[in-house]
Amino acid sequence: MIVLGGITPVLCTYRSELRFSSPSESPMSTSSCSSCTLSSSASVTLSGIIRCPSARKALVSLVFFVSSSVAYTRLLRNISTKKGKQKEEDSMPHFQIVFVLGGPGSGKGTQCETITTNFPTWTHLSAGDLLRAERQKSDSKLAEIINARILNGQIVPSEITVQLIKNAMEENYKEKRCTKFVIDGFPRSEENRTAWEDILGSSSTVEFVLYLDCPEEVMTERLLRRGQTSGRVDDNLEIMKKRFETSRKESMPMVELYESYGKLRTVKADRNVEEVYQEVSALFKDL
């Protein structure tokens, strides 16, 4: 750092060097410049520097050196930060995943909660719940995008849904060292599946896809009953029909796809919770 007044720079182009004189030196000492006829006191003024070509050149070199040093320091800091983030990412484990699919009211959430209660090494994540929770955050950039999309009647990008799932998995790992997750309501479409492969495909293994097969009339009855206490606006008959149609149109192709991979496990879900769980729990015993 150059402290003006404390150390006065003296630009001497005759000797092609930049030297400093302290205040203890004679105030009448002079410095001659071979590029001009100026001879001034040791305290070089700004006007003197501007008038002297060699002084200007030396000053530009000094400024360039300082700015380069600052830029280099910033570069090193950025590299260090990136290495820290990369190290943290590299320390993340390989996750075990079970996707749970089924129509609205098929019992996905109920079975997932029962699984995590009886198999504590597994954690339940709901794609829908994560989206709803993110929308409530006032300081979230993702919330702004999600809310804007929904207000405009647009579908929330799959990349956002997968990023929320990824964030939740990493948080659970840091807090509880959990590496096993049952994720219900995902993937609902090919776009969902593709986004998952792009973002989490290399850091996770889908053990299997649990499909809770339940007739629409049974699901309708359950949703109407749930709507009496849930307060959810989508638990009404008109919206149910649209949700069933969407499920048939988008989710069923996912069921068929995972079946072709040999990853599908189908359980009849039109029975009581305990009967369904007995069959579901057997699928987790060896994982």
Secondary structure, 3 states (H helix, E strand, C coil): CCCCCCCEEEEECCCCEEEEECCCCCCCCEEECCCCCCEEECCCCHHHHHHCHHHHHHHHHHHHHHHHHHHHHHHHHHHHHHHHHHHHHHCCCCEEEEEEEECCCCCHHHHHHHHHHHCCCEEEEEHHHHHHHHHCCCCCHHHHHHHHHHHCCCCCCHHHHHHHHHHHHHHHHHHHCCCEEEEECCCCCHHHHHHHHHHHHHHEEEEEEEEEECCHHHHHHHHHHHHHHHCCCCCCHHHHHHHHHHHHHHHHHHHHHHHHCCCEEEEECCCCHHHHHHHHHCCCCCC
